[in-house]
């Protein structure tokens, strides 16, 4: 999910877990299964253009929550007077 939200390739290396090369669309390119010793020799996939999340960050979520709160407050206020 991190590769998709940032539009960047991801390399996961673990001593005892699953190691993998993941492209910017979240697809696993190469991997080693759990408990297997080995080496992954794979080129790093190209990054995508910056995604909306990469450009705007977490403030977009805060703005959406604030807007939802404003809408709920106005609906509550109107329903009290009806």
C-alpha positions, 0 to 999 in steps of 0.5 A: 500500500505504501508503494501505491500511495507514494508511486515509488518502488519498494524493496523489503528485506527481512532476516526471517520474513518475506523479502520482495521487490514491489513496483509502484503499482503494488505488484510483487516483481520478485520475492523470497518466501518465508524462512528461505535464504537467498538473494534477490537480483532485480532492477529497481522499477521506475517511479511514477509521477508524484501521486495526489497523496505524495503531493498533498500529504495528510492535510487532505484527510484533515480538510475532508474531516473538517468539511464533514464536521461542518456539514454534520453541524449544519444538518443538526442545527437545521433539524433542531428548528424543524 
